Amino acid sequence: MNKIVKTIEAADILTVLGMLPHRYPFLMVDRVIDIRGDEHGIGIKNVTFNEPHFQGHFPGNPVFPGVLMIEGMAQTAGVLCVAATGTQPTSVFFLTIDKAKFRKPVRPGDTIEYHMNRITRRKSMWWFRGEAKVAGQIVAEAEVGAMLSDA
């Protein structure tokens, strides 16, 4: 793992791109704000109608796929892991999804906030509890696990 030179409190899109291997159309977080080590962070996703999944996911009634919200939670957690360790891994792997619930539909024009809180950490593996919120209301929640790897 390569050492990251600076400690960050927030990550704009260019910083996120430098920390995660994900790229369009699979990058589900636009920026991460309020980073407090690996303890807590808030990821932001601006949902637009231009995203490719809206062409086939409920045509005529666009709903942001719930599994992509879970992926956004995991990516936000990945940014927190990378920021906390100060290293640049080759990969950030998704380990687990538990207790996932979808509460309300998310539509184009919404802004999703991924509120992630660390549950525990063991070596290069982390587990987080997350809530996805739109306008302050929970739209999804889950527990996710992430692992940093050089493989």
Backbone bond lengths (Angstrom), bond angles and torsions (degrees), N, CA, C in turn:
res aa  C-N    CA-C-N  psi(-1)  N-CA   C-N-CA  omega(-1)  CA-C   N-CA-C  phi
1 M - - - 1.447 - - 1.528 108.64 -
2 N 1.311 115.67 135.96 1.462 121.34 178.34 1.518 109.82 -86.05
3 K 1.310 116.29 142.41 1.459 121.55 -179.19 1.530 110.78 -74.66
4 I 1.327 117.33 131.83 1.461 122.51 172.55 1.523 106.35 -85.81
5 V 1.325 117.17 133.97 1.455 119.84 -170.95 1.516 115.38 -79.54
6 K 1.302 119.15 -23.91 1.457 118.41 -175.27 1.524 112.21 -123.54
7 T 1.323 115.84 150.59 1.450 122.20 172.10 1.521 106.74 -86.51
8 I 1.331 116.85 138.27 1.466 119.22 -177.12 1.517 111.39 -120.75
9 E 1.313 114.89 151.78 1.456 121.84 174.66 1.515 110.61 -110.08
10 A 1.344 116.77 -13.66 1.454 122.91 177.53 1.524 107.44 -155.07
11 A 1.324 115.86 159.11 1.459 120.38 -178.80 1.522 109.44 -135.80
12 D 1.330 117.22 115.80 1.464 120.36 174.14 1.527 107.95 -78.60
13 I 1.331 117.75 -179.19 1.461 121.42 -174.61 1.525 111.85 -60.27
14 L 1.320 118.55 -38.59 1.466 120.20 -179.64 1.526 111.44 -67.36
15 T 1.315 116.80 -36.54 1.463 120.79 176.47 1.526 110.27 -68.08
16 V 1.337 116.97 -43.26 1.468 120.97 177.39 1.526 109.96 -59.06
17 L 1.332 117.16 -44.44 1.470 120.92 178.95 1.521 111.59 -61.19
18 G 1.328 117.37 -30.96 1.456 121.40 177.41 1.520 113.40 -77.35
19 M 1.335 117.01 -18.11 1.463 120.94 -176.11 1.524 113.18 -100.27
20 L 1.333 116.96 -31.63 1.464 121.37 -177.41 1.524 110.32 -112.96
21 P 1.323 117.31 149.21 1.467 119.90 177.48 1.532 113.08 -80.04
22 H 1.309 118.78 -8.01 1.459 122.62 -175.50 1.529 111.93 -69.03
23 R 1.313 116.10 146.99 1.463 123.48 177.46 1.528 108.65 -139.28
24 Y 1.328 115.83 166.52 1.458 121.15 176.96 1.524 108.79 -54.32
25 P 1.307 119.92 136.74 1.472 128.58 4.99 1.524 114.13 -94.26
26 F 1.332 117.45 14.47 1.458 119.98 -174.98 1.517 114.80 -100.10
27 L 1.298 119.19 2.29 1.456 121.71 174.84 1.528 107.96 -84.23
28 M 1.330 116.78 116.47 1.465 121.75 -173.20 1.517 113.79 -109.81
29 V 1.333 117.20 15.29 1.460 120.89 176.43 1.529 107.70 -138.36
30 D 1.330 116.60 129.52 1.467 121.98 -177.65 1.520 112.87 -88.97
31 R 1.322 116.45 -31.63 1.461 120.99 177.25 1.525 108.18 -164.15
32 V 1.324 115.83 162.72 1.461 120.83 177.49 1.520 106.88 -126.21
33 I 1.317 115.32 127.16 1.461 121.16 -178.64 1.528 109.18 -115.04
34 D 1.305 116.22 161.67 1.468 121.83 173.99 1.525 111.97 54.62
35 I 1.339 117.22 51.87 1.464 121.09 177.67 1.522 108.66 -79.83
36 R 1.337 115.96 123.76 1.467 121.94 176.01 1.529 108.13 -120.81
37 G 1.341 114.85 79.01 1.466 120.61 -176.56 1.516 109.62 57.99
38 D 1.338 116.47 -136.22 1.463 119.55 175.26 1.530 110.79 -101.99
39 E 1.331 116.75 12.13 1.471 121.74 -177.42 1.529 112.97 -81.05
40 H 1.335 116.53 -40.95 1.467 120.23 -172.90 1.521 110.16 -158.75
41 G 1.309 114.99 147.67 1.460 120.50 173.53 1.518 110.09 -166.88
42 I 1.324 115.16 161.57 1.460 121.18 178.93 1.525 107.83 -126.65
43 G 1.333 115.59 118.25 1.462 121.61 175.63 1.516 109.85 -96.05
44 I 1.320 116.44 148.69 1.461 121.88 -178.38 1.526 109.48 -119.75
45 K 1.326 116.69 133.87 1.461 123.03 174.41 1.517 107.82 -129.80
46 N 1.336 115.84 119.09 1.465 120.88 174.59 1.520 107.71 -90.64
47 V 1.306 116.73 117.37 1.461 122.11 -176.41 1.526 108.55 -88.70
48 T 1.343 116.30 121.88 1.466 120.23 178.57 1.516 110.03 -121.94
49 F 1.306 115.84 155.25 1.458 120.82 -179.72 1.526 111.84 -69.08
50 N 1.322 117.99 -16.52 1.465 122.42 -178.94 1.530 113.10 -73.50
51 E 1.315 119.03 -7.01 1.460 120.79 -178.22 1.527 110.15 -72.23
52 P 1.342 117.12 140.31 1.465 121.12 -169.90 1.527 115.61 -62.54
53 H 1.336 119.17 -28.46 1.464 120.18 -177.16 1.529 112.66 -67.82
54 F 1.336 118.59 -21.17 1.460 119.69 -179.43 1.521 112.86 -70.14
55 Q 1.327 117.61 -17.04 1.462 120.28 178.44 1.525 111.85 -69.58
56 G 1.338 117.16 -30.06 1.453 119.40 -175.91 1.514 115.52 -122.47
57 H 1.319 118.21 -7.66 1.468 121.03 -178.76 1.514 108.61 -98.29
58 F 1.311 116.54 100.84 1.466 123.87 -176.12 1.533 111.97 56.50
59 P 1.344 117.87 61.02 1.482 119.06 178.30 1.531 110.90 -53.18
60 G 1.309 116.33 136.48 1.464 121.38 -178.24 1.518 113.15 85.65
61 N 1.325 117.68 -13.64 1.463 123.24 178.11 1.530 107.45 -142.38
62 P 1.342 117.94 70.14 1.461 120.61 -171.30 1.529 113.57 -64.33
63 V 1.337 114.95 121.08 1.458 122.97 177.11 1.524 107.36 -128.41
64 F 1.322 116.77 129.41 1.463 121.42 178.24 1.524 108.59 -66.81
65 P 1.331 119.12 127.20 1.473 120.99 -176.88 1.531 112.45 -61.43
66 G 1.322 115.50 132.86 1.455 121.21 -179.44 1.514 113.17 -59.72
67 V 1.328 117.16 -38.00 1.466 119.48 -179.50 1.527 111.04 -64.03
68 L 1.331 117.72 -28.30 1.464 120.06 177.14 1.524 111.16 -73.71
69 M 1.334 116.89 -28.07 1.470 119.11 172.92 1.527 110.10 -67.18
70 I 1.330 116.96 -40.31 1.465 120.35 177.50 1.532 109.26 -63.34
71 E 1.329 117.49 -41.50 1.464 121.32 176.60 1.528 110.32 -61.03
72 G 1.337 117.91 -40.61 1.466 121.43 176.91 1.517 112.06 -62.01
73 M 1.340 116.65 -38.27 1.459 120.26 175.69 1.526 110.07 -62.38
74 A 1.335 116.28 -46.06 1.465 120.51 -178.80 1.530 111.03 -64.20
75 Q 1.329 117.60 -39.39 1.459 120.22 178.87 1.530 111.12 -66.87
76 T 1.320 117.31 -38.67 1.462 120.42 175.43 1.526 109.54 -61.40
77 A 1.333 116.64 -44.41 1.463 120.90 176.97 1.525 110.55 -60.40
78 G 1.333 117.23 -39.83 1.466 121.06 178.24 1.512 112.40 -60.37
79 V 1.332 116.81 -41.19 1.468 120.73 177.44 1.529 109.68 -62.35
80 L 1.329 117.30 -41.56 1.467 120.36 178.92 1.525 111.14 -62.66
81 C 1.334 116.80 -40.53 1.469 120.96 179.37 1.522 110.64 -63.65
82 V 1.324 116.49 -47.50 1.469 120.82 -179.43 1.525 110.01 -63.48
83 A 1.330 116.92 -43.90 1.465 120.82 -179.60 1.526 111.14 -63.38
84 A 1.334 117.05 -39.03 1.464 120.63 -177.16 1.520 112.54 -70.93
85 T 1.333 117.33 -35.60 1.464 119.91 -177.49 1.515 111.90 -83.59
86 G 1.334 116.93 -23.73 1.454 120.18 -178.14 1.514 112.83 72.73
87 T 1.337 116.89 17.66 1.463 121.26 179.06 1.512 110.81 -121.39
88 Q 1.318 116.21 155.42 1.459 122.30 178.14 1.523 108.56 -105.99
89 P 1.344 118.13 102.81 1.461 120.19 -179.93 1.524 110.78 -77.40
90 T 1.329 115.16 163.03 1.460 119.88 172.92 1.522 109.77 -69.39
91 S 1.340 116.43 -39.83 1.464 121.57 -177.05 1.526 110.95 -141.62
92 V 1.322 114.68 150.83 1.459 122.46 169.85 1.527 104.83 -118.65
93 F 1.330 116.66 112.50 1.456 120.99 -176.03 1.517 111.39 -99.66
94 F 1.337 115.01 143.37 1.446 124.89 173.55 1.529 106.59 -81.21
95 L 1.334 119.09 122.90 1.468 122.14 -177.68 1.522 113.55 -97.83
96 T 1.331 116.24 -50.49 1.461 119.61 -172.40 1.522 111.19 -144.20
97 I 1.316 114.49 156.45 1.469 122.98 168.50 1.524 105.65 -132.99
98 D 1.301 117.65 124.13 1.460 122.27 178.23 1.526 109.38 -135.61
99 K 1.309 115.23 152.11 1.466 122.86 172.91 1.528 113.17 53.92
100 A 1.326 116.98 37.78 1.470 120.71 179.82 1.526 109.88 -76.50
101 K 1.334 114.62 135.65 1.468 121.51 177.62 1.515 108.12 -141.31
102 F 1.321 115.42 140.09 1.462 121.70 177.23 1.516 107.51 -114.03
103 R 1.336 116.28 123.61 1.461 121.71 -171.26 1.529 114.19 -101.88
104 K 1.334 117.08 -43.93 1.470 121.37 -175.33 1.520 108.98 -144.95
105 P 1.338 116.77 151.38 1.469 118.70 177.82 1.529 112.12 -71.13
106 V 1.321 114.96 147.74 1.463 122.68 175.48 1.517 106.45 -111.92
107 R 1.331 116.18 134.41 1.464 121.10 -173.97 1.529 111.01 -122.41
108 P 1.331 116.58 161.95 1.469 119.06 175.07 1.531 110.51 -53.78
109 G 1.314 115.49 138.72 1.462 121.40 -176.72 1.512 112.68 99.61
110 D 1.339 117.23 -17.57 1.466 120.83 178.19 1.526 110.30 -78.49
111 T 1.316 115.10 154.45 1.465 122.00 171.97 1.520 107.06 -115.98
112 I 1.338 115.77 120.84 1.462 120.99 179.91 1.522 108.87 -93.78
113 E 1.330 115.64 134.08 1.459 122.10 171.56 1.527 107.17 -108.64
114 Y 1.339 116.92 122.54 1.452 122.27 176.80 1.525 107.98 -97.63
115 H 1.318 117.62 105.55 1.466 122.91 179.86 1.526 107.64 -93.27
116 M 1.335 116.34 110.67 1.462 121.51 -174.93 1.528 110.37 -114.71
117 N 1.329 115.44 132.18 1.461 122.15 178.00 1.524 109.31 -128.81
118 R 1.336 115.86 129.24 1.462 120.18 -178.58 1.516 110.77 -67.64
119 I 1.333 115.16 134.28 1.464 121.69 174.07 1.525 108.88 -92.56
120 T 1.346 116.08 -51.46 1.460 121.09 -179.07 1.527 109.96 -159.30
121 R 1.320 114.29 168.80 1.465 120.31 177.39 1.521 108.54 -145.08
122 R 1.338 115.40 138.15 1.463 122.14 172.99 1.517 108.14 -135.13
123 K 1.326 117.11 111.64 1.464 124.02 -178.32 1.522 110.85 52.34
124 S 1.333 118.68 -114.49 1.469 120.89 -177.66 1.522 112.35 -97.09
125 M 1.347 118.06 17.86 1.465 122.32 -178.60 1.532 110.27 -120.12
126 W 1.329 115.21 137.35 1.463 122.58 -179.80 1.522 109.84 -128.95
127 W 1.330 115.37 150.88 1.460 121.52 171.74 1.525 107.78 -126.65
128 F 1.329 115.03 136.69 1.463 122.13 -176.37 1.520 110.75 -130.02
129 R 1.313 115.60 151.67 1.471 123.05 168.93 1.507 105.53 -105.61
130 G 1.341 116.37 131.10 1.450 119.61 -177.17 1.511 113.49 -132.14
131 E 1.313 114.10 151.42 1.460 122.24 172.35 1.516 108.11 -129.55
132 A 1.318 115.96 133.71 1.458 121.54 172.51 1.523 106.50 -99.05
133 K 1.337 115.93 127.99 1.462 120.31 -177.37 1.525 110.58 -126.26
134 V 1.313 115.75 143.51 1.456 123.17 171.13 1.522 106.53 -125.91
135 A 1.319 116.80 123.72 1.462 122.59 -179.12 1.530 111.17 52.82
136 G 1.343 116.36 39.29 1.450 121.22 176.81 1.513 115.60 81.89
137 Q 1.334 119.04 -5.23 1.463 121.94 -179.16 1.522 110.18 -103.62
138 I 1.332 116.27 137.06 1.460 120.51 179.25 1.523 109.42 -70.09
139 V 1.348 115.61 126.26 1.468 121.06 177.85 1.523 111.27 -109.32
140 A 1.337 117.41 -21.02 1.461 122.51 176.38 1.518 108.62 -160.20
141 E 1.333 115.37 157.99 1.459 120.40 175.79 1.521 108.57 -151.38
142 A 1.327 115.49 154.31 1.467 120.33 179.36 1.520 109.98 -170.31
143 E 1.321 114.83 163.74 1.448 122.21 167.49 1.518 106.45 -108.50
144 V 1.342 116.75 131.84 1.451 120.59 -177.24 1.528 109.92 -131.03
145 G 1.328 115.81 152.82 1.443 122.12 175.84 1.516 109.78 -117.87
146 A 1.334 116.64 145.50 1.461 122.08 -179.77 1.524 109.13 -137.13
147 M 1.342 115.86 152.66 1.455 120.90 179.15 1.525 109.47 -139.77
148 L 1.332 116.31 134.92 1.462 121.58 173.88 1.521 107.47 -90.13
149 S 1.352 115.94 139.02 1.455 120.19 -177.20 1.507 111.38 -147.87
150 D 1.308 116.54 151.67 1.459 121.12 173.04 1.526 110.68 -100.32
151 A 1.316 117.26 13.26 1.480 121.06 179.42 1.511 111.24 -98.16
